[in-house]
Amino acid sequence: MTRQSASSIDAPPALPPVALPSPEGAGTEGPGTGLGVGLRGPTRWHDCRATVCPMRRSSTARRLGHSWLLVLPLWCGVVLPVMGRQVSVAFAQPGAASTEQPEKPAPLGPLPATVPTPAGNDTTPARVELGRLLFFDKRLSGNNTQSCATCHDPQQGWTEAVARTKGSTGEKLPRNTPTVLNSGFLASLFWDGRAQSLEEQALGPLTAPDEMNQDLAELERELAAVAGYRTRFQQAYGTAPTRESIARALAAFQRTLVTGRAPFDRFLAGETVALSEGARRGYELFIGEAGCARCHAGPLLSDGKFHRLGVSFRDVGRGRVTGRAEDRARFRTPSLRNVAQTAPYMHNGSLKTLTDVVTFYYRGIPPVTPDNLPLDIRPRGSQSFSEVTDLVEFLESLTGPPPEIAVPELPE
């Protein structure tokens, strides 16, 4: 997996030379190097046609107007009048060790029409139904008191509305329970990305001593003793209950947990009234000045990568999986679809509301980290605190109707 350095995660792209036409309309292109803009001749007007122009995205700049000022991006910290003289300006990137450009975020868009499935586990009705039964069956836990649905409750956004749920021992688990909605589209599972498929993920919580604490051999015997399960496993996989077929059935069911069209999807399709004015302002901030779309991009509004945000440093996160010091305290970017239904937030559940989350990004990024670990984000201290409400309103527009799944009657 390609990773971005801390300096490149939040650094703006290098700017090409841009043509700056004079008031008379005759433009002259400066001899830029890709990192700067050269200006020659009499008074020049700012060219907002440049695709990298911050004034196209900045509400503040739009209010100021373009007039005869050349307004450089906010990360340069310069507002420069250019009048009757030659000026050459270098676009510096504070704190950047190199001029490497960050990867272009994937465009926001609707979810794909179909969920990808691995070879050997096509999503058939028999497999989905078997997976639904298993998902709600407490016999999957060692003491028969917990099912998958205990922590992934359909009535709570397919997660659990607590910061950290309790496992088989009665102790709180170290991480917040992620939703399983749209999990079939994810390239890696768990906060640290240690599983690469739903099949690989399925047995992890079952066998973890502090979660469901189940012995798989005992589970196979227990399910094989139930006539209804014997029949359904034969219909779905042509086998008796095995740990492999249990994992496959759970994965097949979870691939059906896809949310419907959200107001934001309708907005992207051209239904402008699908978003309120506040949500539309929040969307412009999200893809523009607030910088959210640098990591929350694509149909899932997640880049699927791992970032160190400074929420907490007690959990080594991705570092435990890779064994690499640079991955310490990095966690997978979660999807933002139906995020309004899955509070509390972050890998440790430490932020209770979406307002808390946006406020953290605007004002809560720590200035100092243990061992001077570089963060993969920069605080938005220059952004107005009044923008938080609009961003939250946009995030709420990402809620689509969840799948309607009835709690099944289990075979005995």
C-alpha positions as CSV (number, residue, x, y, z in Angstrom):
1,M,0.0,0.0,0.0
2,T,1.3,3.4,-0.9
3,R,1.5,5.8,2.1
4,Q,1.9,9.5,2.2
5,S,4.4,11.1,4.4
6,A,3.2,13.5,7.2
7,S,4.4,16.4,5.1
8,S,2.5,15.4,2.0
9,I,-0.8,14.4,3.6
10,D,-1.9,17.9,4.1
11,A,0.4,19.8,1.7
12,P,-1.2,21.7,-1.2
13,P,-0.2,20.7,-4.7
14,A,2.6,22.4,-6.5
15,L,1.3,25.1,-8.8
16,P,2.0,25.4,-12.5
17,P,2.6,28.8,-14.2
18,V,-0.7,30.6,-14.8
19,A,-1.6,33.3,-17.3
20,L,-2.4,36.6,-15.6
21,P,-4.2,38.9,-18.1
22,S,-3.8,42.6,-17.8
23,P,-6.9,44.9,-17.4
24,E,-6.8,45.5,-21.1
25,G,-7.2,41.7,-21.6
26,A,-3.7,41.0,-23.0
27,G,-2.2,38.2,-20.9
28,T,1.4,37.3,-20.3
29,E,2.5,33.9,-19.0
30,G,5.2,34.0,-16.3
31,P,8.2,31.8,-16.6
32,G,7.2,29.5,-13.7
33,T,9.1,26.4,-12.7
34,G,6.1,24.4,-11.4
35,L,6.7,25.8,-7.9
36,G,6.2,29.4,-8.6
37,V,4.6,32.1,-10.8
38,G,6.5,34.9,-12.6
39,L,4.8,38.2,-13.3
40,R,5.9,40.8,-15.7
41,G,4.7,44.2,-16.9
42,P,2.1,46.6,-15.6
43,T,-0.7,45.9,-13.2
44,R,-1.9,42.3,-13.5
45,W,-5.3,40.9,-12.6
46,H,-5.6,37.7,-10.7
47,D,-6.7,34.8,-13.0
48,C,-9.4,32.8,-11.2
49,R,-9.6,30.5,-14.2
50,A,-6.6,28.6,-12.8
51,T,-7.9,25.2,-11.5
52,V,-5.6,25.5,-8.5
53,C,-6.9,29.0,-7.6
54,P,-7.8,29.1,-3.9
55,M,-10.1,32.1,-4.5
56,R,-12.4,29.8,-6.4
57,R,-13.0,27.8,-3.3
58,S,-12.5,30.5,-0.6
59,S,-15.7,32.2,0.6
60,T,-13.5,34.8,2.2
61,A,-11.7,35.6,-1.0
62,R,-15.0,35.7,-2.9
63,R,-16.3,38.3,-0.5
64,L,-13.1,40.4,-0.9
65,G,-13.3,40.3,-4.7
66,H,-10.4,40.0,-7.1
67,S,-9.7,43.6,-8.1
68,W,-6.0,44.3,-8.6
69,L,-4.7,42.0,-5.9
70,L,-2.8,38.8,-6.6
71,V,-4.0,36.7,-3.7
72,L,-1.7,33.7,-3.0
73,P,-3.0,30.6,-1.3
74,L,-3.5,30.7,2.4
75,W,-0.7,28.3,3.1
76,C,1.7,30.9,1.7
77,G,0.3,33.5,4.2
78,V,0.8,36.3,1.6
79,V,-1.5,38.9,0.0
80,L,0.6,40.7,-2.5
81,P,-0.3,43.8,-4.5
82,V,1.4,43.7,-7.9
83,M,1.8,47.2,-9.4
84,G,4.1,48.3,-12.2
85,R,7.0,46.1,-11.4
86,Q,8.4,42.7,-12.1
87,V,7.8,40.1,-9.3
88,S,8.8,36.5,-9.0
89,V,7.1,34.5,-6.3
90,A,8.0,31.0,-5.0
91,F,5.2,28.9,-3.6
92,A,6.7,27.4,-0.5
93,Q,5.2,24.5,1.4
94,P,5.9,25.1,5.1
95,G,7.2,22.0,6.9
96,A,7.5,20.0,3.7
97,A,10.6,18.0,3.3
98,S,10.1,17.6,-0.5
99,T,8.0,18.8,-3.3
100,E,6.3,15.4,-3.7
101,Q,2.7,15.9,-4.6
102,P,-0.1,14.1,-2.7
103,E,-2.2,11.6,-4.5
104,K,-5.3,13.1,-6.0
105,P,-8.3,12.1,-3.9
106,A,-10.9,9.9,-5.6
107,P,-14.1,11.8,-6.6
108,L,-17.1,11.6,-4.4
109,G,-19.9,9.6,-5.9
110,P,-22.6,6.9,-5.3
111,L,-21.9,3.4,-4.1
112,P,-21.2,0.9,-6.8
113,A,-24.3,-1.0,-8.0
114,T,-22.8,-4.4,-6.9
115,V,-20.7,-5.5,-4.1
116,P,-17.5,-7.5,-5.1
117,T,-17.4,-11.1,-4.1
118,P,-14.4,-13.4,-3.8
119,A,-14.1,-16.6,-5.9
120,G,-15.8,-19.5,-4.2
121,N,-18.3,-17.5,-2.2
122,D,-20.9,-16.1,-4.5
123,T,-23.7,-14.3,-2.7
124,T,-26.6,-16.7,-3.1
125,P,-29.9,-16.6,-1.2
126,A,-29.1,-19.8,0.7
127,R,-25.7,-18.4,1.9
128,V,-27.2,-15.0,2.8
129,E,-29.9,-16.6,4.9
130,L,-27.5,-18.9,6.7
131,G,-25.3,-16.0,7.4
132,R,-28.3,-14.0,8.8
133,L,-29.1,-16.9,11.2
134,L,-25.5,-17.1,12.4
135,F,-25.2,-13.3,12.8
136,F,-28.0,-13.3,15.3
137,D,-27.2,-16.6,17.0
138,K,-25.6,-16.3,20.5
139,R,-24.3,-19.8,20.2
140,L,-21.4,-18.3,18.3
141,S,-19.9,-17.1,21.6
142,G,-18.2,-19.3,24.1
143,N,-20.7,-18.7,26.8
144,N,-23.7,-18.4,24.5
145,T,-24.5,-14.9,25.7
146,Q,-23.3,-12.8,22.7
147,S,-24.0,-12.8,19.0
148,C,-22.5,-10.6,16.2
149,A,-25.7,-8.5,16.5
150,T,-25.0,-7.8,20.2
151,C,-22.2,-5.3,19.1
152,H,-23.5,-4.7,15.6
153,D,-27.1,-3.8,16.5
154,P,-29.4,-3.0,13.5
155,Q,-31.2,-0.5,15.6
156,Q,-28.0,1.4,16.4
157,G,-26.5,1.8,12.9
158,W,-25.2,-1.8,13.0
159,T,-22.8,-0.8,15.7
160,E,-23.3,-0.1,19.4
161,A,-23.9,3.3,20.9
162,V,-21.2,3.1,23.4
163,A,-17.5,4.2,23.3
164,R,-16.2,0.7,23.9
165,T,-18.3,-2.4,24.3
166,K,-17.8,-5.1,26.9
167,G,-16.5,-8.4,25.8
168,S,-16.8,-12.0,27.2
169,T,-15.0,-11.1,30.4
170,G,-17.2,-8.1,31.2
171,E,-14.2,-5.7,30.6
172,K,-14.4,-2.9,28.0
173,L,-12.7,-3.7,24.7
174,P,-9.9,-1.3,23.7
175,R,-11.6,0.0,20.5
176,N,-14.9,1.4,19.4
177,T,-17.1,-1.1,17.4
178,P,-17.2,0.0,13.7
179,T,-20.4,-0.4,11.7
180,V,-20.7,-3.3,9.3
181,L,-22.8,-1.2,6.9
182,N,-21.2,-1.2,3.4
183,S,-18.4,-3.3,4.8
184,G,-18.4,-5.4,1.6
185,F,-16.8,-2.5,-0.2
186,L,-13.8,-2.2,2.2
187,A,-10.4,-3.3,1.1
188,S,-9.3,-4.0,4.7
189,L,-11.2,-4.6,7.9
190,F,-10.8,-3.6,11.6
191,W,-9.4,-0.3,12.7
192,D,-5.9,-1.5,12.1
193,G,-6.6,-3.3,8.7
194,R,-5.4,-6.7,9.8
195,A,-8.0,-8.5,7.7
196,Q,-8.2,-8.3,4.0
197,S,-11.7,-9.8,3.5
198,L,-14.9,-10.3,5.3
199,E,-14.2,-14.0,5.3
200,E,-10.9,-13.4,7.1
201,Q,-12.5,-10.9,9.4
202,A,-15.4,-13.1,10.5
203,L,-13.7,-15.5,12.8
204,G,-11.5,-12.9,14.6
205,P,-14.1,-11.7,17.1
206,L,-15.4,-15.2,17.6
207,T,-12.1,-16.6,18.8
208,A,-10.7,-13.5,20.5
209,P,-10.5,-14.3,24.3
210,D,-11.7,-10.8,25.3
211,E,-14.5,-10.7,22.7
212,M,-16.6,-13.8,22.1
213,N,-14.1,-16.4,23.3
214,Q,-15.3,-19.3,21.2
215,D,-13.5,-22.5,20.5
216,L,-14.1,-23.2,16.8
217,A,-14.0,-27.0,17.1
218,E,-16.7,-26.8,19.8
219,L,-18.7,-24.4,17.6
220,E,-18.6,-26.8,14.7
221,R,-19.9,-29.6,17.0
222,E,-22.6,-27.5,18.5
223,L,-24.0,-26.3,15.2
224,A,-23.8,-29.8,13.7
225,A,-26.0,-31.1,16.5
226,V,-28.8,-28.8,15.2
227,A,-30.8,-30.4,12.4
228,G,-31.9,-27.0,11.0
229,Y,-28.2,-25.9,10.6
230,R,-27.1,-29.2,9.1
231,T,-29.7,-28.8,6.4
232,R,-28.9,-25.2,5.7
233,F,-25.1,-25.7,5.6
234,Q,-25.7,-28.5,3.0
235,Q,-27.9,-26.3,0.9
236,A,-25.5,-23.3,1.0
237,Y,-22.1,-25.0,0.9
238,G,-22.6,-28.8,0.4
239,T,-20.9,-29.5,3.7
240,A,-21.5,-30.0,7.4
241,P,-20.9,-26.9,9.6
242,T,-17.2,-26.0,9.4
243,R,-15.3,-22.9,10.5
244,E,-14.7,-22.1,6.8
245,S,-18.3,-22.3,5.9
246,I,-19.3,-20.3,9.0
247,A,-17.0,-17.5,8.0
248,R,-18.2,-17.6,4.4
249,A,-21.8,-17.4,5.4
250,L,-21.3,-14.5,7.7
251,A,-19.4,-12.7,5.0
252,A,-22.1,-13.4,2.4
253,F,-24.7,-11.9,4.7
254,Q,-22.7,-8.8,5.5
255,R,-22.2,-8.1,1.8
256,T,-26.0,-7.5,1.7
257,L,-25.8,-4.7,4.3
258,V,-25.7,-1.8,1.9
259,T,-27.3,1.6,2.5
260,G,-29.6,3.2,0.0
261,R,-29.4,6.5,-1.7
262,A,-28.7,9.4,0.7
263,P,-29.7,13.0,0.1
264,F,-26.1,13.7,-0.9
265,D,-26.4,11.0,-3.7
266,R,-29.5,12.7,-5.0
267,F,-27.7,16.0,-4.9
268,L,-24.9,14.6,-7.0
269,A,-27.4,13.3,-9.4
270,G,-28.7,16.8,-10.0
271,E,-31.4,17.2,-7.4
272,T,-30.1,20.4,-5.9
273,V,-32.9,20.7,-3.3
274,A,-31.9,17.4,-1.8
275,L,-29.4,19.3,0.4
276,S,-30.2,22.3,2.6
277,E,-28.3,25.5,2.1
278,G,-26.2,24.7,5.2
279,A,-25.4,21.2,3.9
280,R,-24.4,22.7,0.5
281,R,-22.1,25.1,2.3
282,G,-20.7,22.2,4.3
283,Y,-20.1,20.3,1.1
284,E,-18.1,23.1,-0.4
285,L,-16.0,23.3,2.8
286,F,-15.6,19.5,2.8
287,I,-14.1,19.3,-0.7
288,G,-12.4,22.7,-0.3
289,E,-11.0,24.8,2.5
290,A,-11.7,22.3,5.4
291,G,-9.7,19.6,3.5
292,C,-11.9,16.7,4.6
293,A,-11.9,15.1,1.1
294,R,-8.1,14.6,1.2
295,C,-8.9,11.4,3.3
296,H,-12.6,11.0,3.1
297,A,-13.0,10.5,-0.7
298,G,-14.5,8.1,-3.1
299,P,-18.0,6.4,-2.9
300,L,-17.4,5.4,0.7
301,L,-15.9,8.8,1.6
302,S,-12.8,6.9,2.8
303,D,-9.4,6.5,1.2
304,G,-9.0,3.2,3.0
305,K,-5.6,4.3,4.3
306,F,-4.1,4.7,7.7
307,H,-3.5,8.0,9.4
308,R,-2.2,9.4,12.7
309,L,-4.5,12.1,13.9
310,G,-3.4,12.6,17.5
311,V,-6.7,11.3,19.0
312,S,-4.7,9.0,21.3
313,F,-1.3,7.4,21.3
314,R,-1.9,4.5,23.8
315,D,-3.0,2.2,21.0
316,V,-0.3,1.4,18.5
317,G,-2.9,0.7,15.9
318,R,-1.6,-0.2,12.4
319,G,1.9,-0.5,13.9
320,R,1.0,-3.8,15.6
321,V,0.1,-5.3,12.2
322,T,3.1,-4.1,10.2
323,G,5.7,-3.9,12.9
324,R,6.8,-0.6,11.5
325,A,7.5,2.3,13.9
326,E,6.1,4.8,11.3
327,D,2.7,3.1,11.6
328,R,2.4,3.6,15.3
329,A,-1.0,5.1,16.3
330,R,-2.3,5.1,12.7
331,F,-5.8,3.9,12.1
332,R,-8.0,3.2,9.0
333,T,-10.0,6.1,7.7
334,P,-13.7,5.1,8.3
335,S,-16.4,5.5,5.8
336,L,-18.7,8.5,6.4
337,R,-21.8,7.0,5.0
338,N,-24.6,6.9,7.6
339,V,-22.0,8.4,10.0
340,A,-24.8,10.3,11.8
341,Q,-26.1,7.0,13.0
342,T,-22.9,5.5,14.4
343,A,-21.9,7.7,17.3
344,P,-19.6,7.8,19.3
345,Y,-16.6,8.3,17.0
346,M,-12.9,7.7,16.4
347,H,-11.1,4.4,17.1
348,N,-11.5,4.7,20.9
349,G,-15.0,6.2,20.9
350,S,-13.7,9.3,22.6
351,L,-15.8,11.9,20.6
352,K,-19.5,11.7,21.3
353,T,-21.0,13.8,18.5
354,L,-20.3,14.9,15.0
355,T,-19.9,18.4,16.4
356,D,-17.1,17.1,18.6
357,V,-15.4,15.4,15.7
358,V,-15.4,18.5,13.5
359,T,-14.3,20.7,16.4
360,F,-11.4,18.3,17.0
361,Y,-10.2,18.8,13.5
362,Y,-10.6,22.6,13.7
363,R,-9.1,23.1,17.2
364,G,-8.2,19.9,18.8
365,I,-5.2,18.6,16.9
366,P,-2.4,18.3,19.5
367,P,0.6,20.6,18.9
368,V,3.0,18.1,20.6
369,T,3.1,14.3,20.2
370,P,5.0,11.6,22.1
371,D,8.5,11.0,20.7
372,N,7.7,13.8,18.2
373,L,5.7,11.4,16.0
374,P,4.6,13.4,13.0
375,L,0.9,13.8,12.5
376,D,-0.8,13.1,9.1
377,I,-3.0,16.2,9.4
378,R,-2.7,19.8,10.3
379,P,-5.1,21.7,12.5
380,R,-7.6,24.0,10.7
381,G,-6.9,26.9,13.0
382,S,-7.4,29.4,10.3
383,Q,-10.9,28.2,9.6
384,S,-13.9,29.9,11.2
385,F,-15.5,28.1,14.0
386,S,-18.9,29.1,12.5
387,E,-18.3,26.5,9.8
388,V,-18.7,23.6,12.1
389,T,-22.5,23.6,11.9
390,D,-22.5,23.5,8.1
391,L,-20.0,20.6,8.0
392,V,-22.1,18.6,10.5
393,E,-25.2,19.3,8.4
394,F,-23.4,18.0,5.3
395,L,-22.3,14.9,7.2
396,E,-25.9,14.2,8.2
397,S,-26.9,14.3,4.5
398,L,-24.8,11.2,4.0
399,T,-27.4,9.0,5.7
400,G,-29.2,6.6,3.4
401,P,-31.9,4.1,4.3
402,P,-30.3,1.1,5.9
403,P,-31.3,-2.4,4.9
404,E,-34.4,-3.8,6.6
405,I,-33.3,-7.0,8.3
406,A,-35.7,-8.9,10.5
407,V,-34.4,-10.8,13.5
408,P,-34.7,-14.4,12.5
409,E,-36.2,-17.4,14.3
410,L,-33.2,-19.6,15.0
411,P,-33.1,-23.3,14.4
412,E,-33.2,-25.5,17.5
